Amino acid sequence: MRKESIYELQLIDMNCNTCIHFKRDVKKTKKNNNNPLIKRNTIHYGLCKTRGVEVTAISNICSPENEGCFKHRKLNNK
């Protein structure tokens, strides 16, 4: 899949994982994703800086509830 296609899909998904407002909690993510048999679908933990609440995100999962809040973290690079 080309980078442009991936970017477009992420804009549709509106997942916190690719949002500029998502502040990652790397320690919590590593602590809670400790099953060596699971290689994909890691749950990412963090804070939504816009809403001020803890959030979780799994890559490539559509999150339509983020409409109006989501801003792609690489928006300035496009």
C-alpha positions in Angstrom: 0.0 0.0 0.0 1.4 3.4 -0.9 2.0 6.1 1.7 -0.7 8.3 0.2 -3.3 5.5 0.5 -2.3 4.8 4.1 -2.6 8.5 4.9 -6.1 8.7 3.3 -7.3 5.6 5.2 -6.1 7.1 8.5 -8.0 10.3 7.7 -11.2 8.2 7.3 -10.5 6.0 10.4 -10.0 9.0 12.7 -8.1 6.8 15.1 -6.5 8.4 18.2 -3.3 6.4 17.3 -2.6 8.8 14.5 -4.1 12.0 16.0 -1.9 14.9 17.0 -3.9 15.3 20.2 -2.9 11.8 21.4 -0.2 11.9 24.1 1.1 8.4 24.4 1.7 6.6 27.7 4.5 4.3 26.6 5.0 2.8 30.1 1.3 1.8 30.3 1.3 0.5 26.8 4.3 -1.7 27.4 3.0 -2.9 30.8 -0.4 -3.9 29.4 0.7 -5.4 26.1 3.0 -8.1 27.6 1.8 -11.2 25.8 4.6 -12.3 23.5 2.1 -14.3 21.4 0.3 -11.2 20.3 2.2 -9.4 17.6 -0.5 -7.2 16.1 -3.4 -5.1 17.4 -1.4 -3.6 20.3 -3.6 -1.4 22.5 -2.0 2.0 22.7 -2.7 4.0 25.9 -2.5 7.7 26.4 -4.3 11.0 27.0 -6.4 13.0 24.6 -5.0 16.6 25.0 -8.2 18.1 23.6 -10.7 16.3 25.8 -8.4 15.8 28.8 -9.3 12.2 29.2 -7.5 8.9 29.1 -8.0 7.0 25.8 -7.0 3.8 24.1 -6.4 3.1 20.5 -5.8 0.1 18.3 -4.2 0.8 14.9 -6.4 0.6 11.8 -9.7 0.6 13.8 -12.3 3.1 12.6 -13.3 5.6 15.4 -16.1 7.8 13.9 -16.7 9.2 17.4 -13.6 11.3 16.9 -15.1 13.4 14.1 -14.5 17.0 14.8 -11.7 16.2 17.2 -9.3 14.2 15.1 -6.3 15.9 13.4 -3.7 13.7 11.7 -0.3 14.0 13.4 1.4 14.4 10.0 -1.0 17.0 8.8 1.8 19.6 8.6 3.9 17.3 6.5 1.3 17.1 3.7 
